């Protein structure tokens, strides 16, 4: 059994090596050197990598020995989308693979994405499998920015990420614009990388209150930009639901306090 698994992994790694000639990984970094090292270890050695460094982090220098790796030092931290845009400017391959620093790729992940892109030439963005998806390719309104295989020409045709978003909702906005341009956003059932989750923002934004403030800021920009379309309506509905839920929690808490006082 173990030998079979190893053979399967070896075949998948070989497929990744072949596909990686068409892909450049783009990583937006902000004091993320410790987790990026783990990510790089899961990427095909043949793949070119661009790290857009918004912190001018000297710790990244230790990674520069990797063949095909380029570090782009940004003048300041202008947010996730701005960093990815800077990285995508250096991409000369057919695809740019946008990755959070805290992603880990399984063998065969890159090859499966590129194969799906070949089967869906109108897709501008390919992402890991959606909830409940068991096979094939499925259309999506939006996907998270932690893993996006972008067809470089489609990304540039819609002018990349909107840099008015600092963090959060820039991915949803990009997906809306790609879909509107008939460059489909799709999820691929055979792609399921591991996202450690939250690690890439822990150092920069290490408290829940600040993250919530950034999320709210992104939501406000999105709703204002997409006022009158279904994408903006969905986010507005979610925001209303969150406000009602918080109000309900407050009322329940007050009722419980009143009951405790009577007892």
C-alpha beads as a LAMMPS data file, in Angstrom:
LAMMPS data file: protein, C-alpha beads

263 atoms
262 bonds

1 atom types
1 bond types

-500.0 500.0 xlo xhi
-500.0 500.0 ylo yhi
-500.0 500.0 zlo zhi

Masses

1 110.0

Atoms # bond

1 1 1 0.000 0.000 0.000
2 1 1 2.787 2.419 0.974
3 1 1 4.667 1.632 -2.242
4 1 1 1.534 2.394 -4.274
5 1 1 1.075 5.747 -2.544
6 1 1 4.737 6.646 -3.129
7 1 1 4.450 5.683 -6.803
8 1 1 1.301 7.785 -7.152
9 1 1 3.022 10.758 -5.514
10 1 1 6.014 10.328 -7.811
11 1 1 3.780 10.336 -10.891
12 1 1 1.918 13.396 -9.586
13 1 1 5.201 15.196 -8.903
14 1 1 6.347 14.411 -12.445
15 1 1 3.119 15.863 -13.848
16 1 1 3.624 18.993 -11.699
17 1 1 7.161 19.396 -13.039
18 1 1 5.885 19.324 -16.610
19 1 1 3.001 21.734 -15.929
20 1 1 5.145 24.153 -13.922
21 1 1 6.898 25.397 -17.078
22 1 1 3.635 27.208 -17.827
23 1 1 3.125 28.614 -14.331
24 1 1 4.770 31.242 -12.122
25 1 1 3.852 31.278 -8.440
26 1 1 3.117 34.728 -7.001
27 1 1 3.225 35.119 -3.221
28 1 1 2.257 38.326 -1.407
29 1 1 4.356 38.498 1.759
30 1 1 4.334 40.646 4.864
31 1 1 6.689 39.285 7.559
32 1 1 5.878 35.752 6.370
33 1 1 9.329 34.226 5.788
34 1 1 8.843 31.390 8.280
35 1 1 5.726 29.992 6.594
36 1 1 6.871 30.732 3.025
37 1 1 9.743 28.279 3.473
38 1 1 7.212 25.500 4.104
39 1 1 5.171 26.541 1.055
40 1 1 8.225 26.589 -1.225
41 1 1 9.050 23.040 -0.164
42 1 1 5.710 21.894 -1.647
43 1 1 6.129 23.690 -4.991
44 1 1 7.733 21.951 -7.977
45 1 1 11.447 22.762 -8.015
46 1 1 11.119 23.717 -11.691
47 1 1 8.522 26.432 -11.043
48 1 1 9.471 30.103 -11.131
49 1 1 8.407 32.020 -8.024
50 1 1 7.885 35.737 -7.423
51 1 1 7.592 36.983 -3.840
52 1 1 6.150 40.489 -3.548
53 1 1 7.564 41.662 -0.221
54 1 1 5.590 44.512 1.327
55 1 1 7.747 44.595 4.466
56 1 1 11.287 44.639 3.019
57 1 1 11.837 41.645 5.279
58 1 1 15.536 40.700 5.570
59 1 1 14.513 37.172 6.610
60 1 1 13.414 36.495 3.036
61 1 1 17.041 36.680 1.886
62 1 1 17.543 33.166 3.234
63 1 1 15.086 31.884 0.624
64 1 1 16.776 33.541 -2.346
65 1 1 19.040 30.558 -3.002
66 1 1 16.084 28.708 -4.534
67 1 1 16.473 28.542 -8.307
68 1 1 13.957 30.631 -10.198
69 1 1 12.949 32.732 -7.197
70 1 1 12.664 36.518 -7.468
71 1 1 11.941 38.859 -4.568
72 1 1 10.254 42.148 -5.434
73 1 1 10.645 44.676 -2.611
74 1 1 7.737 47.104 -2.432
75 1 1 8.108 50.642 -1.118
76 1 1 5.372 50.137 1.494
77 1 1 2.497 47.870 2.440
78 1 1 -0.394 48.826 0.151
79 1 1 -2.378 45.655 0.714
80 1 1 -2.776 42.182 -0.723
81 1 1 -4.071 43.154 -4.152
82 1 1 -1.355 45.722 -4.755
83 1 1 1.321 43.183 -3.821
84 1 1 -0.116 40.545 -6.158
85 1 1 -0.350 43.096 -8.973
86 1 1 3.334 43.899 -8.506
87 1 1 4.178 40.199 -8.587
88 1 1 2.027 39.523 -11.653
89 1 1 3.915 42.237 -13.539
90 1 1 6.943 39.894 -13.424
91 1 1 5.020 36.872 -14.744
92 1 1 6.037 35.854 -18.248
93 1 1 4.296 32.475 -18.272
94 1 1 0.773 31.616 -19.396
95 1 1 -0.459 31.367 -15.810
96 1 1 0.203 33.071 -12.494
97 1 1 -0.530 30.983 -9.408
98 1 1 -1.453 33.358 -6.587
99 1 1 -0.780 31.782 -3.199
100 1 1 -1.062 32.881 0.395
101 1 1 2.216 32.331 2.254
102 1 1 0.497 29.763 4.495
103 1 1 -0.620 27.412 1.706
104 1 1 0.745 23.882 1.274
105 1 1 0.318 22.090 -2.074
106 1 1 -0.274 18.383 -2.551
107 1 1 1.552 16.460 -5.297
108 1 1 -0.374 16.811 -8.542
109 1 1 -2.100 20.028 -7.490
110 1 1 -0.489 22.236 -10.127
111 1 1 -0.890 19.682 -12.912
112 1 1 -4.589 19.186 -12.118
113 1 1 -5.200 22.932 -12.300
114 1 1 -3.362 23.358 -15.605
115 1 1 -5.146 20.331 -17.064
116 1 1 -8.490 21.842 -16.044
117 1 1 -7.470 25.144 -17.645
118 1 1 -6.767 23.332 -20.900
119 1 1 -10.219 21.740 -20.736
120 1 1 -11.853 25.112 -19.999
121 1 1 -10.050 27.625 -22.250
122 1 1 -12.601 30.335 -21.407
123 1 1 -11.764 30.124 -17.689
124 1 1 -9.803 33.110 -16.424
125 1 1 -9.419 31.838 -12.864
126 1 1 -9.251 28.303 -11.473
127 1 1 -9.470 27.485 -7.774
128 1 1 -9.675 24.467 -5.432
129 1 1 -12.820 22.401 -5.233
130 1 1 -15.981 23.990 -3.903
131 1 1 -18.084 22.743 -1.013
132 1 1 -19.683 19.413 -1.897
133 1 1 -17.946 19.251 -5.290
134 1 1 -16.916 15.679 -6.129
135 1 1 -15.867 15.766 -9.770
136 1 1 -15.080 17.923 -12.760
137 1 1 -15.155 21.691 -13.052
138 1 1 -17.866 23.935 -11.596
139 1 1 -18.622 27.603 -12.179
140 1 1 -18.384 29.917 -9.166
141 1 1 -19.385 33.478 -8.340
142 1 1 -16.167 33.929 -6.406
143 1 1 -13.320 32.075 -4.712
144 1 1 -10.855 33.011 -1.991
145 1 1 -7.567 34.664 -2.943
146 1 1 -5.414 32.165 -1.028
147 1 1 -5.098 29.935 -4.150
148 1 1 -5.919 31.249 -7.623
149 1 1 -4.540 29.948 -10.907
150 1 1 -4.934 33.025 -13.102
151 1 1 -4.705 33.061 -16.856
152 1 1 -2.294 35.995 -17.143
153 1 1 -3.949 37.562 -20.184
154 1 1 -7.397 37.466 -18.525
155 1 1 -6.023 39.001 -15.325
156 1 1 -4.413 41.840 -17.250
157 1 1 -7.492 42.375 -19.421
158 1 1 -9.521 43.305 -16.301
159 1 1 -6.608 45.372 -14.869
160 1 1 -5.792 42.962 -12.068
161 1 1 -6.791 43.500 -8.477
162 1 1 -8.456 46.779 -7.525
163 1 1 -5.965 48.417 -5.169
164 1 1 -8.717 50.366 -3.398
165 1 1 -9.125 47.156 -1.388
166 1 1 -6.427 46.774 1.263
167 1 1 -7.331 43.338 2.602
168 1 1 -10.500 41.246 2.165
169 1 1 -13.052 41.356 -0.674
170 1 1 -10.452 42.089 -3.370
171 1 1 -10.786 38.440 -4.421
172 1 1 -14.579 38.650 -4.667
173 1 1 -14.281 41.847 -6.718
174 1 1 -11.773 40.298 -9.148
175 1 1 -14.025 37.268 -9.639
176 1 1 -17.034 39.503 -10.355
177 1 1 -15.100 41.391 -13.026
178 1 1 -13.725 38.230 -14.644
179 1 1 -17.185 36.661 -14.811
180 1 1 -18.586 39.889 -16.265
181 1 1 -15.886 39.750 -18.959
182 1 1 -16.884 36.146 -19.827
183 1 1 -13.644 34.792 -18.365
184 1 1 -15.156 32.117 -16.160
185 1 1 -14.262 31.591 -12.501
186 1 1 -14.247 27.835 -11.861
187 1 1 -13.414 25.378 -9.100
188 1 1 -11.624 22.092 -9.777
189 1 1 -12.606 18.968 -7.857
190 1 1 -9.138 17.395 -8.154
191 1 1 -7.432 20.373 -6.486
192 1 1 -7.414 20.484 -2.680
193 1 1 -4.332 22.220 -1.223
194 1 1 -4.030 22.752 2.492
195 1 1 -4.526 26.251 3.897
196 1 1 -3.026 26.614 7.362
197 1 1 -5.304 29.639 7.727
198 1 1 -4.677 33.016 9.325
199 1 1 -0.923 32.549 9.641
200 1 1 -0.128 34.939 6.801
201 1 1 -1.875 37.805 8.637
202 1 1 -1.003 36.908 12.235
203 1 1 2.167 38.991 12.421
204 1 1 0.804 41.991 10.575
205 1 1 -2.658 42.042 12.109
206 1 1 -2.452 40.016 15.287
207 1 1 -5.763 40.754 16.913
208 1 1 -9.334 39.911 16.025
209 1 1 -10.528 43.501 16.384
210 1 1 -8.086 44.779 13.745
211 1 1 -8.897 41.927 11.353
212 1 1 -12.600 42.635 11.766
213 1 1 -11.960 46.320 11.082
214 1 1 -10.078 45.429 7.889
215 1 1 -12.835 43.010 6.862
216 1 1 -15.457 45.701 7.420
217 1 1 -13.420 48.203 5.415
218 1 1 -13.169 45.766 2.509
219 1 1 -16.901 45.064 2.687
220 1 1 -17.683 48.789 2.584
221 1 1 -15.527 49.319 -0.520
222 1 1 -17.118 46.300 -2.199
223 1 1 -20.706 47.322 -1.472
224 1 1 -20.034 50.855 -2.695
225 1 1 -18.347 49.632 -5.890
226 1 1 -21.002 47.000 -6.641
227 1 1 -24.019 49.062 -5.677
228 1 1 -26.907 47.953 -7.868
229 1 1 -25.543 44.553 -8.933
230 1 1 -26.192 41.102 -7.473
231 1 1 -22.697 40.826 -5.998
232 1 1 -23.174 43.956 -3.911
233 1 1 -26.677 42.826 -2.933
234 1 1 -25.325 39.518 -1.574
235 1 1 -22.753 41.245 0.616
236 1 1 -25.284 43.829 1.821
237 1 1 -27.632 40.998 2.789
238 1 1 -24.860 39.264 4.717
239 1 1 -23.964 42.469 6.541
240 1 1 -27.604 43.000 7.533
241 1 1 -27.769 39.408 8.795
242 1 1 -24.612 39.914 10.875
243 1 1 -26.008 43.113 12.409
244 1 1 -29.275 41.352 13.332
245 1 1 -27.363 38.396 14.786
246 1 1 -25.245 40.701 16.941
247 1 1 -28.388 42.511 18.086
248 1 1 -29.994 39.166 18.940
249 1 1 -26.946 38.095 20.926
250 1 1 -27.029 41.389 22.825
251 1 1 -30.729 41.003 23.641
252 1 1 -30.262 37.372 24.727
253 1 1 -27.358 38.417 26.954
254 1 1 -29.417 41.187 28.497
255 1 1 -32.326 38.805 29.135
256 1 1 -30.034 36.271 30.781
257 1 1 -28.517 38.972 32.992
258 1 1 -32.003 40.163 33.991
259 1 1 -33.075 36.599 34.773
260 1 1 -29.949 36.013 36.858
261 1 1 -30.625 39.224 38.791
262 1 1 -34.170 38.079 39.618
263 1 1 -32.860 34.729 40.861

Bonds

1 1 1 2
2 1 2 3
3 1 3 4
4 1 4 5
5 1 5 6
6 1 6 7
7 1 7 8
8 1 8 9
9 1 9 10
10 1 10 11
11 1 11 12
12 1 12 13
13 1 13 14
14 1 14 15
15 1 15 16
16 1 16 17
17 1 17 18
18 1 18 19
19 1 19 20
20 1 20 21
21 1 21 22
22 1 22 23
23 1 23 24
24 1 24 25
25 1 25 26
26 1 26 27
27 1 27 28
28 1 28 29
29 1 29 30
30 1 30 31
31 1 31 32
32 1 32 33
33 1 33 34
34 1 34 35
35 1 35 36
36 1 36 37
37 1 37 38
38 1 38 39
39 1 39 40
40 1 40 41
41 1 41 42
42 1 42 43
43 1 43 44
44 1 44 45
45 1 45 46
46 1 46 47
47 1 47 48
48 1 48 49
49 1 49 50
50 1 50 51
51 1 51 52
52 1 52 53
53 1 53 54
54 1 54 55
55 1 55 56
56 1 56 57
57 1 57 58
58 1 58 59
59 1 59 60
60 1 60 61
61 1 61 62
62 1 62 63
63 1 63 64
64 1 64 65
65 1 65 66
66 1 66 67
67 1 67 68
68 1 68 69
69 1 69 70
70 1 70 71
71 1 71 72
72 1 72 73
73 1 73 74
74 1 74 75
75 1 75 76
76 1 76 77
77 1 77 78
78 1 78 79
79 1 79 80
80 1 80 81
81 1 81 82
82 1 82 83
83 1 83 84
84 1 84 85
85 1 85 86
86 1 86 87
87 1 87 88
88 1 88 89
89 1 89 90
90 1 90 91
91 1 91 92
92 1 92 93
93 1 93 94
94 1 94 95
95 1 95 96
96 1 96 97
97 1 97 98
98 1 98 99
99 1 99 100
100 1 100 101
101 1 101 102
102 1 102 103
103 1 103 104
104 1 104 105
105 1 105 106
106 1 106 107
107 1 107 108
108 1 108 109
109 1 109 110
110 1 110 111
111 1 111 112
112 1 112 113
113 1 113 114
114 1 114 115
115 1 115 116
116 1 116 117
117 1 117 118
118 1 118 119
119 1 119 120
120 1 120 121
121 1 121 122
122 1 122 123
123 1 123 124
124 1 124 125
125 1 125 126
126 1 126 127
127 1 127 128
128 1 128 129
129 1 129 130
130 1 130 131
131 1 131 132
132 1 132 133
133 1 133 134
134 1 134 135
135 1 135 136
136 1 136 137
137 1 137 138
138 1 138 139
139 1 139 140
140 1 140 141
141 1 141 142
142 1 142 143
143 1 143 144
144 1 144 145
145 1 145 146
146 1 146 147
147 1 147 148
148 1 148 149
149 1 149 150
150 1 150 151
151 1 151 152
152 1 152 153
153 1 153 154
154 1 154 155
155 1 155 156
156 1 156 157
157 1 157 158
158 1 158 159
159 1 159 160
160 1 160 161
161 1 161 162
162 1 162 163
163 1 163 164
164 1 164 165
165 1 165 166
166 1 166 167
167 1 167 168
168 1 168 169
169 1 169 170
170 1 170 171
171 1 171 172
172 1 172 173
173 1 173 174
174 1 174 175
175 1 175 176
176 1 176 177
177 1 177 178
178 1 178 179
179 1 179 180
180 1 180 181
181 1 181 182
182 1 182 183
183 1 183 184
184 1 184 185
185 1 185 186
186 1 186 187
187 1 187 188
188 1 188 189
189 1 189 190
190 1 190 191
191 1 191 192
192 1 192 193
193 1 193 194
194 1 194 195
195 1 195 196
196 1 196 197
197 1 197 198
198 1 198 199
199 1 199 200
200 1 200 201
201 1 201 202
202 1 202 203
203 1 203 204
204 1 204 205
205 1 205 206
206 1 206 207
207 1 207 208
208 1 208 209
209 1 209 210
210 1 210 211
211 1 211 212
212 1 212 213
213 1 213 214
214 1 214 215
215 1 215 216
216 1 216 217
217 1 217 218
218 1 218 219
219 1 219 220
220 1 220 221
221 1 221 222
222 1 222 223
223 1 223 224
224 1 224 225
225 1 225 226
226 1 226 227
227 1 227 228
228 1 228 229
229 1 229 230
230 1 230 231
231 1 231 232
232 1 232 233
233 1 233 234
234 1 234 235
235 1 235 236
236 1 236 237
237 1 237 238
238 1 238 239
239 1 239 240
240 1 240 241
241 1 241 242
242 1 242 243
243 1 243 244
244 1 244 245
245 1 245 246
246 1 246 247
247 1 247 248
248 1 248 249
249 1 249 250
250 1 250 251
251 1 251 252
252 1 252 253
253 1 253 254
254 1 254 255
255 1 255 256
256 1 256 257
257 1 257 258
258 1 258 259
259 1 259 260
260 1 260 261
261 1 261 262
262 1 262 263
